[in-house]
Amino acid sequence: MQKNHEISHAKSWINKLAAMDAHPKLTGILQSSRIMTQQYAAYCRLHNLMAFSYSQNGHQQLLADTLAASGCDALICDQRHYPALWYMLHQINRPMLIILNQEMWTPDWCWQFDHHQFLCQQDLL
């Protein structure tokens, strides 16, 4: 995906979060691109949404612990962070909204985690 297209999607995702009846209290941003992480965080600030980013691949237990302790209820994740996401989804039992921003349709593996809500690009249309 080209950067301009990704940035446009970032804005669309945050607009969608802000428009939800119960918008998230805290949104986690798991993106490989520092530019995209900054874009998501900036759009969150524009909509008065609290967000934090996590960029350390490989510290899956720390990520799961951070998300559990923070009360994070939404997560924006790119494909590179799927191993950490899978680990975290197995650790956290409370429902979360998970945005898989690089997926056109919901991947089959998402059905394993039926207490979470997954959104993909199809949900922006």
Backbone as CSV, one residue per row, in Angstrom:
resi,resn,N_x,N_y,N_z,CA_x,CA_y,CA_z,C_x,C_y,C_z
1,MET,0.848,-1.161,0.000,0.000,0.000,0.000,0.897,1.228,0.000
2,GLN,0.607,2.221,-0.824,1.402,3.424,-0.874,1.168,4.252,0.376
3,LYS,2.185,5.036,0.761,2.114,5.819,1.997,0.901,6.753,2.021
4,ASN,0.619,7.461,0.918,-0.535,8.374,0.907,-1.833,7.622,1.142
5,HIS,-1.928,6.436,0.568,-3.124,5.611,0.747,-3.215,5.124,2.192
6,GLU,-2.072,4.740,2.762,-2.046,4.300,4.162,-2.436,5.433,5.102
7,ILE,-1.938,6.631,4.829,-2.264,7.784,5.670,-3.745,8.110,5.569
8,SER,-4.299,8.001,4.378,-5.738,8.212,4.192,-6.535,7.191,4.997
9,HIS,-6.078,5.943,4.985,-6.748,4.895,5.771,-6.623,5.158,7.266
10,ALA,-5.476,5.654,7.690,-5.287,5.967,9.110,-6.331,6.988,9.549
11,LYS,-6.494,8.011,8.760,-7.492,9.039,9.073,-8.898,8.429,9.102
12,SER,-9.205,7.566,8.143,-10.521,6.930,8.082,-10.767,6.042,9.301
13,TRP,-9.729,5.298,9.734,-9.899,4.429,10.902,-10.173,5.233,12.164
14,ILE,-9.439,6.317,12.345,-9.629,7.126,13.550,-10.978,7.843,13.487
15,ASN,-11.382,8.284,12.311,-12.720,8.875,12.173,-13.788,7.859,12.572
16,LYS,-13.594,6.606,12.159,-14.561,5.551,12.498,-14.600,5.323,14.012
17,LEU,-13.441,5.274,14.644,-13.392,5.097,16.099,-14.087,6.257,16.813
18,ALA,-13.819,7.470,16.353,-14.401,8.655,16.996,-15.918,8.719,16.819
19,ALA,-16.413,8.123,15.741,-17.845,8.175,15.455,-18.637,7.069,16.156
20,MET,-17.945,6.117,16.750,-18.643,5.016,17.429,-19.392,5.552,18.656
21,ASP,-20.536,4.942,18.938,-21.306,5.348,20.107,-20.477,5.239,21.384
22,ALA,-19.788,4.153,21.520,-18.912,3.955,22.683,-17.483,3.941,22.174
23,HIS,-16.925,5.136,21.933,-15.566,5.112,21.405,-14.591,4.646,22.483
24,PRO,-13.485,4.093,21.993,-12.540,3.465,22.915,-11.953,4.452,23.927
25,LYS,-11.694,3.931,25.110,-11.042,4.734,26.148,-9.558,4.895,25.841
26,LEU,-8.954,3.820,25.333,-7.535,3.838,25.023,-7.277,2.937,23.818
27,THR,-6.598,3.477,22.831,-6.303,2.743,21.599,-4.813,2.446,21.529
28,GLY,-4.469,1.186,21.357,-3.088,0.779,21.165,-2.749,0.773,19.691
29,ILE,-1.558,1.205,19.362,-1.116,1.285,17.964,0.100,0.382,17.804
30,LEU,-0.056,-0.676,17.024,1.030,-1.611,16.725,1.332,-1.529,15.232
31,GLN,2.228,-0.666,14.862,2.571,-0.445,13.464,4.075,-0.545,13.272
32,SER,4.491,-1.133,12.183,5.909,-1.270,11.871,6.512,0.053,11.417
33,SER,5.712,0.846,10.749,6.179,2.122,10.216,6.039,3.219,11.269
34,ARG,7.142,3.869,11.578,7.103,4.976,12.539,6.219,6.107,12.034
35,ILE,6.247,6.339,10.725,5.412,7.392,10.132,3.936,7.078,10.354
36,MET,3.556,5.823,10.148,2.150,5.451,10.341,1.760,5.527,11.816
37,THR,2.656,5.124,12.687,2.391,5.233,14.123,2.131,6.684,14.493
38,GLN,2.950,7.586,13.982,2.779,9.009,14.258,1.466,9.533,13.683
39,GLN,1.102,9.057,12.492,-0.156,9.504,11.883,-1.353,9.067,12.717
40,TYR,-1.366,7.800,13.112,-2.470,7.312,13.943,-2.558,8.102,15.245
41,ALA,-1.422,8.319,15.891,-1.413,9.056,17.161,-1.907,10.498,16.960
42,ALA,-1.485,11.129,15.882,-1.913,12.514,15.607,-3.416,12.579,15.360
43,TYR,-3.953,11.655,14.584,-5.395,11.650,14.325,-6.176,11.359,15.611
44,CYS,-5.633,10.514,16.466,-6.290,10.256,17.757,-6.361,11.544,18.573
45,ARG,-5.252,12.274,18.630,-5.238,13.536,19.388,-6.254,14.517,18.828
46,LEU,-6.380,14.573,17.511,-7.349,15.490,16.889,-8.784,15.183,17.315
47,HIS,-9.055,13.917,17.615,-10.405,13.497,18.011,-10.524,13.265,19.520
48,ASN,-9.541,13.751,20.264,-9.539,13.594,21.721,-9.625,12.134,22.156
49,LEU,-8.983,11.258,21.397,-8.900,9.844,21.746,-7.510,9.586,22.324
50,MET,-7.462,8.878,23.421,-6.168,8.535,24.011,-5.578,7.342,23.275
51,ALA,-4.280,7.408,23.028,-3.608,6.327,22.296,-2.190,6.155,22.832
52,PHE,-1.674,4.950,22.662,-0.268,4.693,22.939,0.246,3.763,21.851
53,SER,1.535,3.833,21.610,2.126,2.957,20.596,3.089,1.996,21.271
54,TYR,3.238,0.874,20.634,4.135,-0.168,21.123,4.885,-0.693,19.924
55,SER,6.192,-0.599,19.939,6.953,-0.957,18.742,7.928,-2.098,18.934
56,GLN,8.073,-2.615,20.140,9.074,-3.644,20.381,8.529,-5.022,20.053
57,ASN,8.892,-5.521,18.888,8.540,-6.892,18.530,9.370,-7.828,19.386
58,GLY,8.789,-8.893,19.861,9.539,-9.866,20.620,9.270,-9.835,22.117
59,HIS,8.704,-8.781,22.640,8.361,-8.695,24.054,6.863,-8.900,24.212
60,GLN,6.401,-10.079,23.824,4.972,-10.350,23.776,4.327,-10.347,25.155
61,GLN,4.999,-10.873,26.146,4.417,-10.886,27.492,4.291,-9.468,28.027
62,LEU,5.280,-8.629,27.765,5.227,-7.233,28.194,4.059,-6.517,27.523
63,LEU,3.866,-6.779,26.234,2.733,-6.181,25.518,1.413,-6.627,26.132
64,ALA,1.252,-7.919,26.357,0.010,-8.437,26.942,-0.224,-7.839,28.323
65,ASP,0.819,-7.766,29.135,0.697,-7.186,30.476,0.331,-5.704,30.409
66,THR,0.965,-4.984,29.492,0.684,-3.550,29.327,-0.762,-3.331,28.917
67,LEU,-1.226,-4.109,27.953,-2.603,-3.958,27.492,-3.602,-4.323,28.582
68,ALA,-3.308,-5.367,29.335,-4.205,-5.783,30.415,-4.265,-4.725,31.511
69,ALA,-3.124,-4.172,31.878,-3.071,-3.192,32.965,-3.636,-1.834,32.556
70,SER,-3.540,-1.505,31.281,-3.924,-0.170,30.830,-5.423,-0.013,30.609
71,GLY,-6.129,-1.102,30.444,-7.542,-0.996,30.105,-7.761,-0.675,28.638
72,CYS,-6.740,-0.886,27.838,-6.838,-0.651,26.393,-8.009,-1.462,25.840
73,ASP,-8.889,-0.797,25.098,-10.050,-1.508,24.564,-10.115,-1.509,23.041
74,ALA,-9.110,-0.915,22.385,-9.021,-0.952,20.925,-7.554,-1.070,20.543
75,LEU,-7.316,-1.744,19.432,-5.952,-1.976,18.990,-5.908,-1.905,17.471
76,ILE,-4.953,-1.145,16.950,-4.736,-1.058,15.506,-3.433,-1.786,15.221
77,CYS,-3.495,-2.847,14.428,-2.350,-3.736,14.268,-2.049,-4.007,12.797
78,ASP,-0.770,-3.945,12.441,-0.373,-4.336,11.084,0.093,-5.791,11.094
79,GLN,0.312,-6.351,9.921,0.621,-7.771,9.787,1.921,-8.166,10.473
80,ARG,2.869,-7.293,10.524,4.161,-7.627,11.133,4.018,-7.905,12.633
81,HIS,3.005,-7.358,13.245,2.801,-7.543,14.682,1.823,-8.675,15.004
82,TYR,1.429,-9.478,14.019,0.485,-10.564,14.277,0.973,-11.576,15.317
83,PRO,2.260,-11.971,15.344,2.674,-12.908,16.398,2.414,-12.350,17.800
84,ALA,2.719,-11.085,18.010,2.452,-10.459,19.314,0.955,-10.349,19.553
85,LEU,0.204,-10.043,18.510,-1.256,-9.935,18.632,-1.856,-11.277,19.031
86,TRP,-1.446,-12.343,18.385,-1.965,-13.680,18.705,-1.693,-14.018,20.159
87,TYR,-0.470,-13.771,20.582,-0.110,-14.051,21.964,-0.996,-13.246,22.914
88,MET,-1.137,-11.969,22.641,-1.924,-11.085,23.475,-3.399,-11.497,23.504
89,LEU,-3.942,-11.888,22.374,-5.354,-12.282,22.317,-5.622,-13.532,23.163
90,HIS,-4.628,-14.396,23.276,-4.766,-15.580,24.126,-4.672,-15.232,25.608
91,GLN,-4.060,-14.103,25.936,-3.843,-13.707,27.319,-4.967,-12.839,27.894
92,ILE,-5.615,-12.052,27.046,-6.613,-11.080,27.509,-8.011,-11.602,27.217
93,ASN,-8.815,-11.710,28.258,-10.161,-12.268,28.110,-11.245,-11.221,27.908
94,ARG,-10.986,-9.975,28.268,-12.020,-8.957,28.080,-12.126,-8.596,26.597
95,PRO,-13.313,-8.261,26.137,-13.501,-7.945,24.717,-12.737,-6.686,24.295
96,MET,-12.160,-6.769,23.121,-11.451,-5.626,22.539,-11.884,-5.467,21.086
97,LEU,-11.717,-4.259,20.583,-11.908,-3.969,19.175,-10.530,-4.017,18.535
98,ILE,-10.356,-4.901,17.565,-9.066,-5.090,16.902,-9.218,-4.660,15.440
99,ILE,-8.430,-3.674,15.045,-8.413,-3.223,13.652,-7.184,-3.813,12.976
100,LEU,-7.426,-4.645,11.988,-6.349,-5.228,11.177,-6.255,-4.360,9.925
101,ASN,-5.504,-3.280,10.025,-5.553,-2.227,9.018,-4.990,-2.614,7.650
102,GLN,-4.268,-3.713,7.543,-3.726,-4.114,6.251,-4.523,-5.233,5.583
103,GLU,-5.548,-5.687,6.239,-6.364,-6.783,5.695,-7.598,-6.227,4.986
104,MET,-7.860,-6.756,3.811,-9.063,-6.351,3.091,-10.299,-6.990,3.735
105,TRP,-10.188,-8.274,4.073,-11.283,-9.017,4.705,-10.769,-9.654,5.994
106,THR,-11.689,-10.001,6.848,-11.333,-10.616,8.121,-10.699,-11.986,7.882
107,PRO,-9.473,-12.196,8.360,-8.815,-13.496,8.191,-9.557,-14.593,8.961
108,ASP,-9.448,-15.818,8.475,-10.133,-16.955,9.109,-9.728,-17.156,10.562
109,TRP,-8.482,-16.876,10.912,-8.016,-17.123,12.270,-8.736,-16.267,13.315
110,CYS,-9.369,-15.186,12.883,-10.058,-14.294,13.820,-11.230,-14.987,14.515
111,TRP,-11.793,-16.006,13.884,-12.961,-16.677,14.467,-12.605,-17.440,15.743
112,GLN,-11.321,-17.682,15.966,-10.880,-18.323,17.211,-11.117,-17.428,18.429
113,PHE,-11.188,-16.142,18.180,-11.294,-15.157,19.247,-12.651,-14.464,19.172
114,ASP,-13.704,-15.229,19.400,-15.055,-14.718,19.168,-15.512,-13.653,20.161
115,HIS,-14.794,-13.441,21.247,-15.191,-12.380,22.175,-14.584,-11.024,21.797
116,HIS,-13.747,-10.994,20.775,-13.194,-9.738,20.264,-13.909,-9.365,18.969
117,GLN,-13.946,-8.081,18.676,-14.519,-7.609,17.415,-13.365,-7.207,16.498
118,PHE,-13.356,-7.748,15.292,-12.312,-7.447,14.327,-12.881,-6.598,13.205
119,LEU,-12.109,-5.591,12.809,-12.465,-4.754,11.671,-11.319,-4.782,10.673
120,CYS,-11.681,-4.795,9.384,-10.713,-4.773,8.293,-11.135,-3.707,7.292
121,GLN,-10.404,-3.569,6.211,-10.694,-2.521,5.245,-12.113,-2.574,4.708
122,GLN,-12.697,-3.765,4.620,-14.076,-3.892,4.147,-15.028,-3.088,5.026
123,ASP,-14.663,-2.884,6.288,-15.516,-2.168,7.230,-15.447,-0.656,7.059
124,LEU,-14.508,-0.187,6.252,-14.417,1.244,5.964,-15.325,1.645,4.813
125,LEU,-15.771,0.672,4.043,-16.597,0.984,2.864,-18.008,1.352,3.238
